[in-house]
């Protein structure tokens, strides 16, 4: 999506550059940018949107990703299936929306994606049943990765199971923009609960151990 965002910015600003007589800004350049942008958007949807699951894929699963191996700080580095779910899937689309640019992706697909995943992201709770915020990843069955998924033995590295405040806030903003744009008030209301859960844990909990852990 960041590549799409870059193309969209260039395509949007080129007419202004032409007005300012910037030598590199020409009608031919504008046409080339527009063609590349249209093709890139179509390719993005073709590769990453999965109509069977109603979700955007985390990756396309090609180009050698299935052969990647290695360690992270001496710990197992898993190769994730393409259809795991990444919390902050629409950061670039959110930026485009804030800047008043045309959509980078199909926002109705994005709306469907959120409506099919938000309940799962909101599912993790503490022992008292209070929501603790969304993990950064869900598995292909929309389940929370176990805390020891990334290292069944040895040192602890549970990144996939972590709740990241910054990532949660960005994901919430993206979901709110998509919900407002598509007129889905229920999506907006539910998306805000992701950041509310994190804020309650980090800032409103009297148990400082929790505050340090989630911060």
Buried (B, 14 or more C-beta within 10 A) or exposed (E): BEEBBEBBBBBBBBEEBBEEEEEEBEEEBBEBBBEBBEEBBEEBEEBBBBEEBEBBBBBEBEEEEEEEEEEEEEBBEBEBEBBBBBBBBBBBBBBBBEEEBEBBBBBEBBBBBBBBBBEBBBBBEEEEEEBBBBBBBBBBEBEBBEBEBBBEEEEEBBBBBBBBBEBBBBBBBBBBBBBEBBEBEEBBEBBBBBBBBBBBBBEEBEEEEBBEEBE
